[in-house]
């Protein structure tokens, strides 16, 4: 069912396109050797090139080009063997050169697509218009002084990929799903860390509205939205604002806006510039970027398994449900953890433990896979103890809780706490005899046809054995003795 927003004049369709700025994972900037580490002291990672000193010439970072090509391949996009860098001219205090080196007419990556899956299980392909390389600007700090702004140029010159979608998105959910999938692909490829809270993935959200069957109306761009949730909120807030403008007889003006997260509204920032306002022209200091087809093929051959392929493999080879396969492949680290646990073991049992009790333990302690106190090897060892009947399911869950709290291996916990499952039939029979002797009245009732009391005897036996009795043996021996 298509998504529409109701106005006074009836339903309106929302049209969305995203321009995502992804900071490339690299040790150095796009055109200089300065470091790119996040959180360094202000202006401590700035070369003469980044600071715009006269006579300093940019030199392209080959790894940044490779990362852009890997990303293009991961997006099923066309890799352009010839591309060009241009100067995008505008004045701002944190842009020391007075221009940004970007790509305009001839980007390194052309058209591609991303497949997204929505909450109802439906699948949709979203077109990619282009991916181009550009350098980031510096950062203006307005909260350091009551009347002055400070400039930090650490970010100046950092390599960015601008990934532009077609206006194929039609709802906040689709926009959120697209950004989630794009971030997932980038993280699998290792081309961007996707840390939106650190600004290494930011989205400009283009929104317009229209009546059914109409062409595109005027769009507005909501700038620099830094979370998936805020992107979804910004789409709805801006669409509702535009509907109100149109229905009141006004005209939506093409402009750049900001999303006010505290009030949940967009507000005007500046009129939207067109390409000619930036006076683009080829950068005279940089020759065209020419890459070889054989090099592209080498990069393609070395790509990691991407989330869609991995998910399909988990369903096909491991027999997992599509839901479990989806959960386990959301993050590359989770998938790697799961595969280590599942190696040589029942993959479905491994999936149940990873997505169930293990994830619950991480949530309880506020941890993630990255800083998990339980290694994949130790969780696998726990499943081995379960399989060879050293532990019952209940005891294994208790051991895992201790593992999460202490980081200790399962065998050590089992030995120190005496948690080994009892499989000695003589010992179990002795406990059953005692339980039956103490509950002779219930034994008589059970033998008189009250079958539901069987669960009572199982519970009493397991309680007397502190949960250590082998459940199968307990059940079998009780049936024989009570019968």
N, C-alpha and C positions, 0 to 999 in steps of 0.2 A: 504494500500500500504506500503510495507516494506521500511525501511530507509537504504539508502546506501550512501557512499561517492565516488565520482568519482576521479579516479587517471589516470595517463597516460596509464595504462594497463586495464582500465575499472572500473566497480563498485567494491567496497569493503564493506563487512558487518562488523559492529562494534559489539563487544561482551563486555558487561559491567557487573560487579558485584560490589556491595557496601558493605563496612564494616562500620557500623554506630556506633559511640561511643556516648551513651546517658547517661548523668549524672542522677543518680537516685535521685528523690525527697525524701530527708530524712533529719532529724535534725542532724544526726551524720554520721561519716564516716563509711566505710565498716568494719574496724577492730578496731576502737577506738571511744572514746566518744567525740572527737573534733568536733567543729561546722563546718557547711558547707556553711554558708551564703556568697553570692557573694559580692565582693567589700570591704571586711574588710582590715584593715591595714596589710601590708605584715608580714608574720610569726607570726600572732596573733592568729591563729587557728590551732596550731600544738601540738600534744601530743608527749610523748616520743616514742610511737609506730611509729607515722608518721615520726619522725626524725631519726628513725633507731638506737635508743640507744640500746646498748648491753643488753641482758636479758629481753627485753620487748616482751611480748607475745601477738599475735593478738587474739581478741575475735570477732566472727562473729556477725554482727548487724542483728537481726531477721527481722526487717522491710525492710531492703534492699533485703533479700531473698524473702519476701512476694511481694515486688514490681516487682522483676524479674518474679515471678510465675504469677502475674496478667498480666504482659506484654506478657508472653508466651501464656496465655489463650486468650488474645486479638488478638494474631496473629494466632489463631487456631493451635497452636504448641503443640508438645508432651512435657509434663512435666516429667522430669527424677527424680524419687524418690530417686535415689542415684547418687551423683555427687562428684567431688573431686577438691580440690584446688592444684595448682602446682606453682612452682617457675620458673619464666621466667627470666633467668640471662642475664643481660647486664650492661655495665658501662656507666653512664651518670651523670653529676654533680647534676642534680635535682632529682636523684633516690638514696636517702641516704643509703638504705639497700643494694644496688648493685643488687637487683632483684625486680621484680614486682610479687605480688601474683595474679594469674590469674587461669583460667581453660583451660586445653588443651584437653586431650583425652575424658574427661567425663564432659561435660557441664551440667548446671542445666536445660536447655531447648533444645530440639531437633528440628526436622524438622517442619515447618509450612508454611503458605503462606499469601500473601497480594493480594487483588484484586485491580487493578488500572483501572481508566477510562481515556481514552485519549481524545484529543480535538475533534476528529471525532465521539465520542460517543462509540467507540469500547472498549471492556473490556478485560483485560489480567490478568492472575494469575502469580505472581512472587513468586518463591519458597524461603523459609527461610531455610538456612542450619542449623543454631544453634543460640542460645543466651547464652553467658556466662558472669559470673560476674568477675570483676577484679577491682583493685585499680588504681587510676590515679597517675601519677607522679607529681612532683612539676613543677615550671615554672622558666625558665631562662630569666632574664631581661638583654638585651644587650644594652639598650639605657640610662642607668643611669650613666655611667662613660665612659670616652674616651678609656680606655684600660682594664677595668675589666667587668666581667659579675656578676650580682647579682642573688641570688637564693631566691625565695619565695616558701615556703613549705605549704602554705595554702591549695593548691589543692592536696598535697600529701596524698594519702589514701582515697580520695573521691571515693565513689562507682560509678562504671560505668557498664552499660550493653553494651557489644559489640554484635551487631545484624548483622549477616553475611548473605547476600543473595546468592542465586544460580546465576550463570552467565546467567540469563534469560533475561536481559535487552538488547535492541537492538538499542537504539537511545538516544540522549540527552533528548528528550521529555519524554521517558519512565523512564529514571533515575530521572528526575525532578518530575514526577508524583508519582513515588515510594517513594521518600524521603518526598514529601508533604503528602502522605497518611500515611506513618509511623509516621511522626511528629504529624499528626492529631490524630491518635490512641493513641499515648503516652500521649498527652495532655488531651484527653477524659478520659483516665484511671487514670490520675494524677500521673503517674510514672516518668515522666520527663517533665520539663517545656518547653522544645523545643526552648529555647532562643539561637539561633545560634550565635547572635552577642556577647553573653556572653560566648560562648564556651561550653554550656551545651549540644549541639548536633553538632557533627563533623563527617565528612564522609571521609573515605579513598576510592578512586575511582580506581577500577581495570579495565584496558582497554586493549583489544587486537583487532586486525583486521584479517580478513581472506577472502578468495575468496569463492564464493558459493559452497557448498558441501564439503568444507574442514573441518578437525578437528580443534581444538583450536591451535592457534599459541602462541608465547611467550607473556605474559602480563606484563604490568608495573603498579605500584601502585602510584597514585597521592595522597599525604598524606595531612591530616588535612584541608580539604576544608570546609569553614564555612558558606556557603550560598547555597541555592538551585540554584540560578542563576549561581554562580561560578561552581557548580558541572556540570551543563549543558555545560558551556563554556569549562571546563577542559576536558570533554569527547571528544568534537569536536577537541580541540587543540591537545590533545595527539593522537587521532586517525589519524589526518592528518599528524602528525610528523612520526608516525609509517609507514603509507602508503608510505611516501617519502623515508624512510629508506629501506623498502622492495623493492620498485621499482628501487632504485639506486643500487640494488644488495647486500645491507648490511644485517645484522642480528640485529633484535631488541634484546637488552640485558635485562634480567629481572633485574629491579632496582626500587628503590623508587625515586619518583620525586616530585617536588613542583610546584604548579600553580602560575605563576606570574600574578596577577590580573591586573596590570597596563599595561602590554604588551600583555596579552592574550596568553601566551605560557607556556609550562611546561619546567622545567630545572632539571637536574640531581642532586640528593641529596646524595644518597649512593647506593651501590649494595644491592639488595634485599636479606635479610637473609632468610634462610630456618629454619625449626623448630629445627633441630639439632644444629644450631648455637647458639640457646638460652639455650641449655642444660637443657631442661625442666625436672623436677623431682617432685614427690609429696611433698608438703610442710610438713615437719615433725612436725611443731607446730600446725597444724590444722587437726582434724579428718575428715573423709569423711562427706559430708553434706547429711544427711538422713532426708527426709520429709515424712509426712504421707498423704496417699491418702484422708483421711477424711478432713484434713486441706485444701488440694487443692480444694476439693468440696465446702468447706465453702467460700473460696476466690472467686470461680467461681460464687456462688449464689449471692455474694455481688457486682459483677461487674456492672458498670453503663451501660446504653444503648449506644452502640457504633455507630459511624456515619452511617454505611451502614444500620443498623436496623432502626435508627431514620429517615433517608432519605426515606426508604421504607414506614414507618408509615405516614410520612407527605404526600406522594403521595396517599397512600391507604385510610387513615382515613380523612385527611384534604382536599383531592382533589387538592393539589398543583401541579404545573407543575414540572417535574423532575429538570428543571433548578433552579426554586425558592427553591425547597427542597435542592438542592446541595448548593446553596449560604447560606441558613439559617443554614446548619449543618457543614459548614467549621470549625467553632470554637464552642466549647462547650458553651461559654458565650453567643454567638449570639443566639444559639438554645434555651437556657434557657430564654433569654430576649423575644424572639419571642413567646414562649409558654405562658409566663405570659400575653403578650399583647393579644394573641388569646383566652385565657381562657374565655369561656362564650360569645365569639363574633364570627363573621364570620371569619374563618381562612384565607380565600382567601383575604378578605379586609385587615386583619392584616398583611399578607405577603406583599401585595402591598405597604402598608405604611412603613413597616420596611425596605424593600429592596429599596424603592423609596425615598420619601422625608426625612425620618429619616436618612438613610445612606448618602444622599446628604448633610444634615445638619452637620453630623459628619465630612465628607470630607471637607466641607467649613471651619470648625473651627479647622481642624487638630486634631480631637479627635478620640478615639476608644470607643468600648462598655464599656471597663473597666473604663474609666473616663468620661462617657457620662453625660452631664448636664441634660438630660431627662431620668427619670426612666421609666421602663416598665409600672408601674402602671399609671403614668401620660400620657404616650402615649395611653394606653387603655382608660383612661378617656376622652381624646380628641376624640377618635373614638366613644365613647358614645354620646358626644355632636353633632357629625356629624349624628349619627343614629337618634337621637330624634329631628333633624331639628333645634337645637339651632344654629348650624353652617352650612353654605354651604361648598362644597368642597373647593372653592377658599378661603373662610375665614379660614377654618381649616388649610390650607397650610400656611396662614399668621400667625396664632396663633402658629403653630409648629416652624416657624422661630424665633418668639419671645421666645418660650420655650428653643430652642437651645442656644440663645444668653444670656438668663437671668436665666435659670434653674427654672423658676416659673411655678406653676401648671396652666393648661389651664383655669379652671373656673375663677381664679383670673384675668388672662389676659383679658378674655372676658368681665368681669364686669367692670374692670378699663378702658378699651379702648372702651367700648360700641360697641362690635363687634357682638352682638347677632343678629341672622338672623331675618328679618321681615317676619312674617307669617300672619299679619293682612291684610285681603283682602281689607278692606276699604282704608288703607294707601297705598297699592300697586296701587289700582285703581286710587287714586288721582294723583299719580306720572305719571301713564300711560296717564291719561287725559291731563296732562300738556305737556307731550312729544308729544302727537298727535296734540295738539293745536299749538305747536311751529313748527310742521312739517306737516302742512295741505297738502302741495303739494305732499309730499311723501305718505301720507295716500291715496290721490287720485290715485297715481301711483300704489300703492299696490292693491287697490280695482279694478284697471283697468287691473290686471293680472300679475303685476310685483312681483311675490311671493318671490323672493330673498331678497326683502327689509325687510322681517320679521326679519332677523338677525340684521339689523340696529336698529329696534325698541327695540329688546331685549337688545342690547348693550347700547342704550341711557337710557333705564329704569334702568338697573343695575348701570350705571355710576351715574345717578341722586340719586340712593339709596346707593352709595358708596360700591357696591358689597354685600349689606346686604339683598337684596330681595330674597325670596325663589324662586330658579330657576323654579321649577315646577309650582308654583302659577303664577309667572310672565308670563310664556309661555301660560298657560291656559287662563289667563285674557286677554292677548294681542290678542290671537286668537279670543276670543269672541267679544272684542271691535272692532278690525279691521274688523272683518267679518260683 
